[in-house]
Amino acid sequence: MTLKTLSQITSRALVAAGCFLSLGFALPAQADVNVEFTGVVAERMNRIAAVEMKREESFRKYRNEDVVWGPKTKAVFDRSYFSGTEWGNERIFPNIEDYNVPGLLKAMVERGIKEADPSFDGTVHITVEKMRIANFPIAVIGSTRTDMKGIVRVLDASGNLMAEHEIWSGLVKEYSVSSHYDGPNYAYRAQAVHKRVGPIMAEFSEKVLETLYPDYDAPGLVVLQRH
């Protein structure tokens, strides 16, 4: 195993045990990161995924998060205005047929590890214990705030537990008025911040990566606004 910064990280090494929900979604063809959801998020994942897919389809068509069930006239201008932007979800899943909630977090962390430590040959296992999105239309994850909490376990190539971290992340928003954003961060419209899973996953993945690699400037959330 070559996790370069383990010697710099103060962590609790515990015996990893437990039963996790295995979700039957298609994930990107990489194997360094495993993502599991527990509790009510796991129980409602099919419904969460259905809402997300509907909104993702609408956003890719109109470039507006407010037109899933509403008027679409303004969205014509949004599509033109942001025509050169690489959006966060589309960076991970260029083909919408591949889009899924567990795979989004998996790929964000996996991309970061491959950039920060290309020779890493172990496994990072992420157990998401809580995901709250303020204006999400499913009550079990709807809340007055948006945040995510979980446990990250680092295993070596033989499956031995090397480190464990409790991770919590809220939203620390970085803004851009670029209409053609193609920078390192994961771009979402301001409308998405408290409605979609992508923004909080971008923030959570950044926290995970910078915990494992303190010297690595991991990509996170950037919020795009119109002039």
MARBA-3410 file (N, C-alpha, C, O; in Angstrom, 1 decimal):
227
0.8,-1.2,0.0,0.0,0.0,0.0,0.9,1.2,0.0,1.9,1.3,0.6 ~ 0.5,2.3,-0.7,1.3,3.5,-0.8,0.5,4.7,-0.5,0.8,5.7,-1.2 ~ -0.3,4.7,0.5,-1.0,6.0,0.9,0.0,6.9,1.5,0.4,6.7,2.6 ~ 0.5,7.9,0.7,1.7,8.6,1.0,1.7,9.4,2.4,2.7,9.6,3.0 ~ 0.5,9.7,2.9,0.5,10.6,4.0,0.0,9.9,5.3,-0.3,10.6,6.3
0.0,8.6,5.3,-0.5,7.9,6.5,0.3,8.2,7.7,-0.2,8.3,8.8 ~ 1.6,8.4,7.5,2.5,8.8,8.6,2.2,10.2,9.2,2.6,10.5,10.3 ~ 1.5,11.0,8.4,1.2,12.3,8.9,-0.2,12.4,9.5,-0.6,13.5,10.0 ~ -1.0,11.4,9.4,-2.3,11.4,9.8,-2.5,10.8,11.2,-2.1,9.6,11.4 ~ -3.1,11.5,12.1,-3.5,10.9,13.4,-4.9,10.3,13.2,-5.8,11.0,13.0
-5.0,8.9,13.4,-6.2,8.3,13.1,-6.4,7.2,14.1,-5.5,6.7,14.8 ~ -7.6,6.7,14.2,-8.0,5.6,15.0,-8.0,4.3,14.2,-8.8,4.2,13.2 ~ -7.2,3.4,14.5,-7.2,2.1,13.8,-8.0,1.1,14.6,-7.6,0.7,15.7 ~ -9.1,0.8,14.0,-10.1,-0.1,14.7,-10.3,-1.3,13.8,-10.0,-1.3,12.6 ~ -10.8,-2.4,14.4,-11.2,-3.6,13.6,-12.5,-3.2,12.9,-13.5,-2.9,13.5
-12.5,-3.3,11.6,-13.6,-3.0,10.8,-14.6,-4.2,10.7,-14.2,-5.2,10.2 ~ -15.8,-4.0,11.2,-16.7,-5.1,11.1,-18.1,-4.5,10.9,-18.3,-3.3,11.3 ~ -19.0,-5.2,10.4,-20.4,-4.7,10.2,-20.9,-5.2,8.9,-20.2,-5.7,8.0 ~ -22.2,-5.0,8.7,-22.9,-5.4,7.5,-23.4,-4.1,6.8,-24.0,-3.3,7.5 ~ -23.1,-3.9,5.6,-23.4,-2.7,4.8,-24.4,-3.1,3.7,-24.4,-4.2,3.2
-25.2,-2.1,3.4,-26.2,-2.3,2.3,-25.4,-2.3,1.0,-24.6,-1.4,0.7 ~ -25.6,-3.3,0.1,-25.0,-3.3,-1.2,-26.0,-2.8,-2.2,-27.0,-3.4,-2.4 ~ -25.6,-1.7,-2.9,-26.6,-1.1,-3.8,-26.3,-1.5,-5.2,-25.2,-1.4,-5.7 ~ -27.3,-1.8,-5.9,-27.2,-2.4,-7.3,-27.2,-1.4,-8.4,-28.0,-1.5,-9.3 ~ -26.3,-0.4,-8.3,-26.2,0.6,-9.3,-24.9,0.3,-10.1,-23.9,-0.2,-9.6
-24.9,0.7,-11.4,-23.7,0.7,-12.2,-22.7,1.8,-11.8,-23.1,2.9,-11.7 ~ -21.5,1.4,-11.5,-20.5,2.4,-11.0,-19.4,2.5,-12.1,-19.2,1.6,-12.9 ~ -18.6,3.6,-12.0,-17.5,3.7,-12.9,-16.5,2.5,-12.8,-16.4,1.9,-11.7 ~ -15.8,2.2,-13.9,-15.0,1.0,-13.9,-13.7,1.2,-13.2,-12.7,1.1,-13.8 ~ -13.7,1.4,-11.9,-12.6,1.5,-11.0,-12.9,0.8,-9.7,-14.1,0.6,-9.4
-11.9,0.5,-8.9,-12.1,-0.3,-7.7,-11.4,0.1,-6.5,-11.4,-0.6,-5.5 ~ -10.9,1.3,-6.5,-10.1,1.8,-5.3,-11.1,2.3,-4.2,-10.6,2.4,-3.0 ~ -12.3,2.6,-4.5,-13.2,3.2,-3.5,-14.5,2.5,-3.5,-15.1,2.2,-4.6 ~ -15.0,2.2,-2.3,-16.3,1.6,-2.1,-17.2,2.6,-1.3,-16.7,3.1,-0.3 ~ -18.4,2.8,-1.7,-19.3,3.6,-1.0,-20.5,2.9,-0.6,-21.1,2.1,-1.4
-20.9,3.0,0.7,-22.1,2.3,1.2,-22.9,3.3,2.0,-22.4,4.2,2.6 ~ -24.2,3.2,1.9,-25.1,4.0,2.6,-25.8,3.1,3.7,-26.1,2.0,3.5 ~ -26.1,3.7,4.8,-26.8,3.0,5.9,-28.0,3.8,6.3,-28.2,4.9,6.0 ~ -28.8,3.1,7.2,-30.0,3.8,7.8,-31.0,4.2,6.8,-31.2,3.5,5.7 ~ -31.7,5.3,7.1,-32.9,5.7,6.2,-32.4,6.1,4.8,-33.2,6.0,3.9
-31.2,6.6,4.7,-30.7,7.0,3.3,-30.7,5.7,2.5,-31.1,5.8,1.3 ~ -30.2,4.6,3.0,-30.1,3.4,2.3,-31.5,2.9,2.0,-31.8,2.4,0.9 ~ -32.4,3.0,2.9,-33.8,2.5,2.8,-34.5,3.2,1.7,-35.4,2.7,1.0 ~ -34.2,4.5,1.5,-34.9,5.3,0.6,-34.1,5.6,-0.7,-34.5,6.5,-1.5 ~ -33.0,4.9,-0.9,-32.2,5.2,-2.0,-32.8,5.1,-3.4,-32.6,5.9,-4.2
-33.7,4.2,-3.6,-34.4,4.1,-4.8,-35.2,5.3,-5.1,-35.2,5.8,-6.3 ~ -35.9,5.8,-4.1,-36.7,7.1,-4.3,-35.8,8.3,-4.5,-36.0,9.1,-5.4 ~ -34.7,8.3,-3.7,-33.7,9.4,-3.9,-33.2,9.4,-5.3,-33.1,10.4,-6.0 ~ -32.8,8.2,-5.8,-32.2,8.1,-7.1,-33.2,8.5,-8.2,-32.8,9.1,-9.2 ~ -34.5,8.1,-8.0,-35.5,8.5,-9.0,-35.7,10.0,-9.1,-35.8,10.5,-10.2
-35.7,10.7,-8.0,-35.8,12.2,-8.0,-34.6,12.8,-8.6,-34.7,13.7,-9.5 ~ -33.4,12.3,-8.3,-32.2,12.8,-8.9,-32.1,12.6,-10.4,-31.7,13.5,-11.1 ~ -32.5,11.4,-10.8,-32.5,11.2,-12.3,-33.4,12.1,-13.0,-33.1,12.6,-14.1 ~ -34.6,12.3,-12.5,-35.6,13.2,-13.1,-35.0,14.7,-13.2,-35.1,15.3,-14.2 ~ -34.4,15.1,-12.1,-33.8,16.4,-12.1,-32.6,16.5,-13.0,-32.3,17.6,-13.6
-31.8,15.5,-13.0,-30.6,15.5,-13.9,-31.0,15.6,-15.4,-30.4,16.3,-16.1 ~ -32.0,14.8,-15.7,-32.5,14.8,-17.1,-32.9,16.2,-17.5,-32.6,16.8,-18.6 ~ -33.7,16.9,-16.6,-34.2,18.2,-16.8,-33.1,19.2,-16.9,-33.1,20.1,-17.8 ~ -32.1,19.1,-16.0,-31.0,20.1,-16.0,-30.2,20.0,-17.2,-29.8,21.0,-17.8 ~ -29.9,18.8,-17.7,-29.1,18.6,-18.9,-29.8,19.2,-20.2,-29.2,19.6,-21.1
-31.1,19.2,-20.1,-31.9,19.8,-21.2,-32.0,21.3,-21.1,-31.9,22.0,-22.1 ~ -32.3,21.8,-19.9,-32.6,23.2,-19.8,-31.5,24.1,-19.1,-31.6,25.3,-19.1 ~ -30.6,23.4,-18.4,-29.5,24.2,-17.6,-30.2,25.0,-16.5,-29.6,26.1,-16.2 ~ -31.2,24.6,-16.0,-31.9,25.3,-14.9,-32.5,24.3,-14.0,-33.2,23.3,-14.4 ~ -32.3,24.5,-12.6,-32.8,23.5,-11.6,-34.3,23.7,-11.2,-34.8,23.0,-10.5
-34.9,24.8,-11.7,-36.2,25.2,-11.3,-37.3,24.8,-12.3,-38.4,25.2,-12.2 ~ -36.9,24.1,-13.4,-37.9,23.8,-14.4,-38.4,22.4,-14.5,-39.0,22.0,-15.5 ~ -38.1,21.6,-13.5,-38.5,20.2,-13.5,-40.0,20.1,-13.7,-40.5,19.3,-14.5 ~ -40.7,20.8,-12.8,-42.2,20.8,-12.9,-42.8,22.2,-13.3,-44.0,22.3,-13.3 ~ -41.9,23.2,-13.5,-42.4,24.5,-13.7,-42.2,25.0,-15.2,-41.9,24.2,-16.1
-42.4,26.3,-15.4,-42.3,26.9,-16.7,-40.8,26.8,-17.2,-39.9,26.9,-16.4 ~ -40.7,26.7,-18.5,-39.4,26.5,-19.1,-38.9,27.6,-20.0,-37.8,27.5,-20.7 ~ -39.6,28.7,-20.1,-39.2,29.8,-21.0,-37.9,30.4,-20.7,-37.1,30.5,-21.6 ~ -37.6,30.7,-19.4,-36.3,31.3,-19.0,-35.2,30.4,-19.3,-34.0,30.8,-19.5 ~ -35.4,29.1,-19.2,-34.3,28.1,-19.3,-33.7,28.1,-20.7,-32.5,27.7,-20.8
-34.4,28.6,-21.7,-33.8,28.8,-23.0,-32.5,29.7,-23.0,-31.5,29.4,-23.6 ~ -32.6,30.7,-22.2,-31.5,31.7,-22.1,-30.4,31.1,-21.2,-29.2,31.3,-21.4 ~ -30.8,30.3,-20.2,-29.8,29.6,-19.3,-28.9,28.7,-20.1,-27.7,28.6,-19.9 ~ -29.5,27.9,-21.0,-28.8,27.0,-21.8,-27.7,27.7,-22.7,-26.6,27.2,-22.8 ~ -28.1,28.8,-23.3,-27.2,29.5,-24.1,-26.1,30.2,-23.2,-24.9,30.2,-23.6
-26.5,30.8,-22.1,-25.5,31.5,-21.3,-24.4,30.6,-20.7,-23.3,31.0,-20.7 ~ -24.8,29.4,-20.3,-23.8,28.5,-19.7,-23.2,27.4,-20.7,-22.8,26.3,-20.3 ~ -23.3,27.7,-22.0,-23.0,26.7,-23.0,-21.6,26.1,-23.0,-21.4,25.0,-23.4 ~ -20.6,26.9,-22.4,-19.3,26.4,-22.4,-18.9,25.7,-21.1,-17.7,25.4,-20.9 ~ -19.8,25.6,-20.1,-19.5,25.1,-18.8,-19.4,23.6,-18.7,-20.3,22.9,-19.3
-18.4,23.0,-18.0,-18.4,21.6,-17.7,-19.0,21.4,-16.3,-18.4,21.8,-15.3 ~ -20.2,20.9,-16.2,-20.9,20.7,-15.0,-20.4,19.5,-14.2,-19.9,18.5,-14.8 ~ -20.5,19.6,-12.9,-20.0,18.6,-12.0,-20.4,17.2,-12.3,-19.6,16.3,-12.4 ~ -21.7,17.0,-12.4,-22.2,15.6,-12.6,-21.8,15.1,-14.0,-21.6,13.9,-14.2 ~ -21.7,16.0,-15.0,-21.4,15.5,-16.3,-19.9,15.3,-16.5,-19.5,14.5,-17.4
-19.1,15.9,-15.6,-17.7,15.5,-15.6,-17.5,14.1,-15.2,-16.7,13.3,-15.7 ~ -18.3,13.6,-14.2,-18.2,12.3,-13.7,-19.0,11.3,-14.6,-18.5,10.2,-14.9 ~ -20.1,11.7,-15.1,-21.0,10.8,-15.9,-21.4,11.5,-17.2,-22.4,12.1,-17.3 ~ -20.5,11.5,-18.2,-20.9,12.2,-19.5,-22.2,11.6,-20.1,-23.0,12.3,-20.7 ~ -22.4,10.3,-19.9,-23.6,9.7,-20.4,-24.7,9.6,-19.3,-24.4,9.0,-18.2
-25.8,10.2,-19.5,-26.8,10.3,-18.4,-27.3,8.9,-18.0,-27.7,8.8,-16.8 ~ -27.2,8.0,-18.8,-27.7,6.6,-18.5,-26.8,6.0,-17.4,-27.3,5.1,-16.7 ~ -25.6,6.5,-17.2,-24.7,6.0,-16.1,-24.9,6.7,-14.8,-24.4,6.3,-13.8 ~ -25.6,7.8,-14.8,-25.7,8.7,-13.6,-26.4,7.9,-12.5,-27.5,7.3,-12.6 ~ -25.8,7.9,-11.3,-26.4,7.3,-10.1,-25.8,7.9,-8.8,-24.7,8.5,-8.9
-26.5,7.9,-7.7,-26.1,8.6,-6.5,-24.8,8.0,-5.9,-23.9,8.8,-5.6 ~ -24.8,6.7,-5.6,-23.6,6.2,-5.0,-22.3,6.3,-5.9,-21.2,6.6,-5.4 ~ -22.5,6.2,-7.2,-21.4,6.3,-8.1,-20.8,7.7,-8.2,-19.7,7.8,-8.5 ~ -21.6,8.7,-7.9,-21.2,10.1,-8.0,-20.1,10.3,-6.9,-19.0,10.8,-7.2 ~ -20.4,9.9,-5.7,-19.4,10.1,-4.6,-18.2,9.2,-4.8,-17.1,9.7,-4.6
-18.4,8.0,-5.2,-17.3,7.1,-5.5,-16.4,7.7,-6.5,-15.1,7.7,-6.2 ~ -16.9,8.1,-7.6,-16.0,8.6,-8.6,-15.3,9.9,-8.2,-14.1,10.1,-8.6 ~ -15.9,10.8,-7.5,-15.3,12.0,-7.0,-14.1,11.7,-6.1,-13.0,12.3,-6.3 ~ -14.2,10.8,-5.2,-13.1,10.4,-4.3,-12.1,9.7,-5.1,-10.9,9.9,-4.9 ~ -12.5,8.8,-6.0,-11.6,8.0,-6.8,-10.7,8.9,-7.7,-9.5,8.6,-7.8
-11.3,9.8,-8.3,-10.5,10.7,-9.2,-9.5,11.5,-8.4,-8.3,11.6,-8.8 ~ -9.9,11.9,-7.2,-8.9,12.6,-6.3,-7.7,11.8,-5.9,-6.6,12.2,-5.9 ~ -8.0,10.5,-5.5,-6.9,9.6,-5.1,-6.0,9.4,-6.2,-4.8,9.4,-6.0 ~ -6.5,9.2,-7.4,-5.7,8.9,-8.6,-4.8,10.1,-8.9,-3.7,9.9,-9.5 ~ -5.3,11.3,-8.6,-4.5,12.5,-8.8,-3.5,12.7,-7.7,-2.3,13.1,-8.0
-3.9,12.5,-6.5,-3.0,12.8,-5.3,-2.0,11.7,-5.1,-0.9,12.0,-4.7 ~ -2.3,10.4,-5.4,-1.5,9.3,-5.1,-1.7,8.2,-6.2,-2.4,7.2,-5.9 ~ -1.2,8.4,-7.4,-1.4,7.4,-8.5,-1.1,6.0,-8.2,-1.6,5.1,-8.8 ~ -0.1,5.8,-7.3,0.3,4.4,-7.0,-0.4,3.7,-5.9,-0.1,2.6,-5.4 ~ -1.4,4.4,-5.3,-2.2,3.8,-4.2,-2.8,2.4,-4.7,-3.5,2.4,-5.7
-2.6,1.4,-3.9,-3.0,0.1,-4.3,-3.9,-0.6,-3.2,-4.1,-1.8,-3.2 ~ -4.5,0.3,-2.3,-5.4,-0.2,-1.3,-6.8,0.1,-1.6,-7.1,0.3,-2.8 ~ -7.7,0.2,-0.6,-9.1,0.5,-0.8,-9.5,1.5,0.2,-9.1,1.5,1.4 ~ -10.3,2.4,-0.2,-11.0,3.4,0.7,-12.4,3.0,0.7,-13.1,3.1,-0.3 ~ -12.9,2.7,1.9,-14.3,2.4,2.1,-15.0,3.5,2.8,-14.6,3.9,4.0
-16.1,4.0,2.2,-16.8,5.1,2.8,-18.2,4.7,3.2,-19.0,4.2,2.3 ~ -18.5,4.8,4.4,-19.9,4.5,4.9,-20.6,5.8,5.2,-20.2,6.5,6.2 ~ -21.6,6.1,4.4,-22.3,7.4,4.6,-23.5,7.1,5.7,-24.4,6.3,5.4 ~ -23.4,7.7,6.8,-24.3,7.5,7.9,-25.5,8.6,7.8,-26.6,8.3,8.3 ~ -25.2,9.7,7.3,-26.2,10.8,7.3,-26.0,11.6,6.0,-24.8,12.0,5.7
-27.1,12.0,5.3,-27.0,12.9,4.2,-28.3,13.7,4.3,-29.4,13.2,4.2 ~ -28.2,15.0,4.5,-29.3,15.9,4.6,-29.2,17.0,3.6,-28.1,17.6,3.4 ~ -30.3,17.2,2.9,-30.3,18.2,1.9,-31.6,19.1,2.1,-32.7,18.6,2.1 ~ -31.4,20.4,2.4,-32.4,21.2,3.0,-33.7,21.2,2.2,-34.8,21.0,2.8 ~ -33.7,21.3,0.9,-35.0,21.4,0.1,-35.2,20.2,-0.7,-35.9,20.2,-1.8
-34.7,19.0,-0.4,-34.9,17.8,-1.1,-36.3,17.3,-0.8,-36.8,17.4,0.3 ~ -37.1,16.9,-1.8,-38.5,16.6,-1.6,-38.8,15.2,-1.0,-40.0,14.8,-1.0 ~ -37.8,14.6,-0.4,-38.1,13.3,0.3,-37.8,13.6,1.8,-36.7,14.0,2.2 ~ -38.8,13.4,2.6,-38.7,13.9,4.0,-37.5,13.3,4.8,-37.0,14.0,5.7 ~ -37.1,12.1,4.5,-36.1,11.4,5.4,-34.7,12.1,5.2,-33.9,12.0,6.1
-34.5,12.8,4.1,-33.2,13.5,4.0,-33.4,15.0,3.9,-32.5,15.8,3.9 ~ -34.7,15.5,3.8,-35.0,16.9,3.9,-34.7,17.4,5.3,-34.8,16.7,6.3 ~ -34.2,18.7,5.4,-33.8,19.2,6.7,-33.8,20.7,6.6,-34.1,21.3,5.6 ~ -33.4,21.4,7.7,-33.2,22.8,7.7,-31.8,23.2,7.3,-31.4,24.3,7.1 ~ -30.9,22.1,7.1,-29.6,22.3,6.7,-29.1,21.3,5.7,-29.8,20.3,5.5
-28.0,21.5,5.0,-27.5,20.5,4.1,-26.1,20.1,4.6,-25.2,20.9,4.8 ~ -25.9,18.8,4.9,-24.6,18.3,5.3,-24.6,16.8,5.1,-25.5,16.2,4.7 ~ -23.4,16.2,5.3,-23.1,14.8,5.1,-22.1,14.3,6.2,-21.2,15.0,6.5 ~ -22.4,13.1,6.7,-21.5,12.6,7.7,-21.2,11.1,7.4,-22.1,10.4,6.9 ~ -20.0,10.7,7.6,-19.7,9.3,7.4,-18.4,8.8,8.0,-17.7,9.6,8.6
-18.0,7.6,7.8,-16.8,7.0,8.3,-16.0,6.6,7.1,-16.5,5.9,6.2 ~ -14.7,6.9,7.0,-13.8,6.5,6.0,-12.8,5.6,6.5,-12.1,5.9,7.5 ~ -12.7,4.4,5.9,-11.7,3.4,6.4,-10.7,3.2,5.2,-11.1,3.0,4.1 ~ -9.4,3.2,5.5,-8.4,2.9,4.6,-7.8,1.5,4.8,-7.3,1.2,5.9 ~ -7.9,0.7,3.8,-7.4,-0.7,3.9,-6.2,-0.8,2.9,-6.1,-0.2,1.9
-5.2,-1.7,3.4,-4.1,-1.9,2.5,-4.4,-3.0,1.4,-5.6,-3.4,1.4 ~ -3.5,-3.3,0.6,-3.8,-4.2,-0.5,-4.2,-5.6,0.0,-4.8,-6.4,-0.8 ~ -3.9,-6.0,1.2,-4.3,-7.2,1.8,-5.6,-7.2,2.6,-6.0,-8.2,3.2 ~ -6.2,-6.0,2.6,-7.4,-5.8,3.4,-7.3,-5.5,4.8,-8.3,-5.5,5.5 ~ -6.1,-5.2,5.3,-5.8,-4.8,6.7,-6.2,-3.3,6.9,-5.9,-2.5,6.0
-6.9,-3.0,8.0,-7.3,-1.7,8.3,-6.1,-0.9,8.7,-5.4,-1.2,9.7 ~ -5.9,0.3,8.0,-4.7,1.1,8.3,-5.1,2.4,9.0,-4.4,2.9,9.8 ~ -6.3,2.9,8.7,-6.7,4.2,9.3,-8.2,4.3,9.2,-8.9,3.7,8.3 ~ -8.8,5.1,10.1,-10.2,5.3,10.1,-10.5,6.7,10.5,-9.9,7.2,11.5 ~ -11.4,7.4,9.8,-11.7,8.8,10.1,-13.2,9.0,10.1,-13.9,8.5,9.2
-13.7,9.8,11.0,-15.0,10.3,11.0,-15.0,11.6,10.2,-14.3,12.5,10.6 ~ -15.9,11.7,9.2,-15.9,12.9,8.4,-17.2,13.5,8.4,-18.3,12.9,8.3 ~ -17.3,14.8,8.6,-18.5,15.6,8.5,-18.2,16.8,7.6,-17.1,17.4,7.6 ~ -19.2,17.1,6.8,-19.0,18.3,5.9,-20.3,19.0,5.7,-21.4,18.4,5.5 ~ -20.3,20.3,5.8,-21.4,21.2,5.5,-21.0,21.8,4.1,-20.2,21.3,3.4
-21.7,22.9,3.8,-21.4,23.6,2.6,-20.6,24.9,2.8,-20.9,25.7,3.6 ~ -19.4,25.0,2.2,-18.6,26.2,2.2,-18.5,26.6,0.7,-17.7,26.1,-0.1 ~ -19.4,27.5,0.3,-19.6,27.8,-1.1,-18.6,28.8,-1.6,-18.3,29.8,-1.1 ~ -18.0,28.4,-2.8,-17.1,29.2,-3.6,-17.9,29.6,-4.8,-18.6,28.7,-5.4 ~ -17.9,30.9,-5.1,-18.8,31.4,-6.2,-18.0,31.7,-7.4,-16.8,32.1,-7.3
-18.6,31.6,-8.6,-18.0,32.1,-9.8,-19.1,32.7,-10.7,-20.2,32.2,-10.7 ~ -18.8,33.7,-11.5,-19.7,34.3,-12.4,-19.4,33.9,-13.8,-19.9,34.5,-14.8 ~ -18.5,33.0,-14.0,-18.1,32.5,-15.3,-19.2,31.8,-16.0,-19.9,31.0,-15.4 ~ -19.4,32.1,-17.2,-20.4,31.4,-18.0,-19.8,30.2,-18.8,-20.5,29.5,-19.5 ~ -18.5,30.0,-18.7,-17.8,29.0,-19.4,-16.8,28.3,-18.4,-15.7,28.1,-18.8
-17.3,27.9,-17.2,-16.4,27.4,-16.2,-15.9,26.0,-16.6,-16.7,25.1,-17.0 ~ -14.6,25.8,-16.6,-13.9,24.5,-16.9,-12.8,24.3,-15.9,-11.8,23.6,-16.2 ~ -12.9,24.9,-14.7,-11.8,24.8,-13.7,-11.8,23.4,-13.0,-12.6,22.5,-13.4 ~ -11.0,23.3,-11.9,-10.9,22.0,-11.3,-12.0,21.6,-10.4,-12.2,20.4,-10.1 ~ -12.8,22.5,-9.9,-13.9,22.2,-9.0,-15.1,21.7,-9.7,-15.2,21.8,-10.9
-16.1,21.2,-8.9,-17.3,20.6,-9.5,-18.4,21.7,-9.5,-18.8,22.2,-8.5 ~ -18.8,22.1,-10.7,-19.7,23.3,-10.9,-21.1,22.9,-10.8,-21.6,21.9,-11.4 ~ -21.9,23.7,-10.1,-23.3,23.5,-9.9,-24.0,24.9,-9.9,-23.3,25.9,-9.5 ~ -25.2,25.0,-10.4,-25.9,26.3,-10.3,-26.3,26.5,-8.8,-26.5,25.5,-8.0 ~ -26.5,27.8,-8.5,-26.9,28.1,-7.1,-28.2,27.4,-6.7,-28.4,27.1,-5.6
-29.1,27.2,-7.7,-30.4,26.6,-7.5,-30.2,25.2,-6.9,-31.1,24.7,-6.3 ~ -29.1,24.5,-7.2,-28.9,23.1,-6.9,-28.4,22.9,-5.5,-28.5,21.8,-5.0 ~ -27.8,23.9,-4.9,-27.1,23.8,-3.6,-27.9,23.1,-2.5,-27.3,22.2,-1.8 ~ -29.1,23.4,-2.4,-29.9,22.8,-1.3,-31.0,21.9,-1.9,-32.0,21.7,-1.2 ~ -30.9,21.5,-3.2,-31.9,20.7,-3.8,-31.3,19.3,-4.3,-32.1,18.4,-4.5
-30.0,19.3,-4.7,-29.4,18.2,-5.3,-28.4,17.5,-4.5,-27.9,18.2,-3.5 ~ -28.0,16.3,-4.7,-27.0,15.6,-4.0,-25.6,16.0,-4.4,-24.7,15.9,-3.6 ~ -25.4,16.4,-5.6,-24.1,16.7,-6.1,-23.3,17.7,-5.3,-22.1,17.5,-5.0 ~ -23.9,18.9,-5.0,-23.1,19.9,-4.2,-22.6,19.4,-2.9,-21.4,19.6,-2.6 ~ -23.4,18.7,-2.1,-22.9,18.3,-0.8,-21.9,17.1,-1.0,-21.0,17.0,-0.2
-22.1,16.3,-2.0,-21.1,15.2,-2.3,-19.7,15.8,-2.7,-18.7,15.3,-2.4 ~ -19.8,16.9,-3.5,-18.5,17.6,-3.9,-17.8,18.1,-2.6,-16.6,17.9,-2.5 ~ -18.5,18.7,-1.7,-17.9,19.2,-0.5,-17.4,18.0,0.4,-16.3,18.1,1.0 ~ -18.2,17.0,0.5,-17.8,15.8,1.4,-16.6,15.1,0.8,-15.7,14.8,1.5 ~ -16.6,14.9,-0.5,-15.4,14.3,-1.2,-14.1,15.1,-1.0,-13.1,14.6,-0.8
-14.3,16.4,-1.0,-13.1,17.3,-0.8,-12.6,17.1,0.6,-11.4,17.0,0.8 ~ -13.5,17.0,1.6,-13.1,16.8,3.0,-12.4,15.5,3.2,-11.4,15.4,3.9 ~ -13.0,14.4,2.5,-12.3,13.1,2.6,-10.9,13.1,2.1,-10.0,12.7,2.7 ~ -10.8,13.7,0.9,-9.5,13.7,0.2,-8.4,14.5,1.0,-7.3,14.1,1.1 ~ -8.9,15.6,1.5,-7.9,16.5,2.2,-7.6,16.0,3.6,-6.6,16.4,4.2
-8.4,15.1,4.1,-8.1,14.4,5.4,-7.1,13.3,5.1,-6.1,13.2,5.9 ~ -7.2,12.6,4.0,-6.3,11.5,3.7,-4.9,12.1,3.1,-3.9,11.6,3.4 ~ -5.0,13.3,2.4,-3.9,13.9,1.8,-3.8,15.4,2.2,-4.3,16.2,1.4 ~ -3.3,15.7,3.4,-3.4,17.1,3.8,-2.7,18.1,2.9,-3.1,19.3,2.9 ~ -1.8,17.7,2.1,-1.1,18.6,1.2,-1.8,18.7,-0.2,-1.3,19.5,-1.0
-2.9,18.0,-0.3,-3.5,18.0,-1.6,-4.7,19.0,-1.7,-5.5,19.0,-0.8 ~ -4.7,19.8,-2.7,-5.8,20.8,-2.8,-6.9,20.1,-3.7,-6.9,20.2,-4.9 ~ -7.8,19.4,-3.0,-8.8,18.6,-3.6,-9.9,19.5,-4.3,-10.2,20.6,-3.7 ~ -10.5,19.0,-5.4,-11.6,19.8,-5.9,-12.8,19.7,-5.0,-13.1,18.7,-4.4 ~ -13.6,20.8,-5.0,-14.8,20.8,-4.2,-15.9,21.5,-5.0,-15.9,21.4,-6.2
-16.8,22.1,-4.3,-18.0,22.8,-4.9,-17.6,24.2,-5.4,-17.0,25.0,-4.7 ~ -18.1,24.5,-6.6,-18.1,25.9,-7.1,-19.5,26.2,-7.6,-20.1,25.4,-8.3 ~ -20.1,27.3,-7.1,-21.4,27.7,-7.4,-21.4,28.7,-8.5,-20.8,29.8,-8.3 ~ -22.1,28.5,-9.6,-22.2,29.4,-10.7,-23.4,30.3,-10.7,-24.5,29.8,-10.5 ~ -23.2,31.6,-10.8,-24.3,32.5,-10.8,-24.3,33.3,-12.1,-23.2,33.6,-12.7
-25.5,33.7,-12.5,-25.5,34.6,-13.7,-25.3,36.0,-13.3,-25.6,36.4,-12.1 ~ -24.7,36.8,-14.2,-24.5,38.2,-13.9,-25.9,38.9,-13.6,-25.9,40.1,-13.4
END
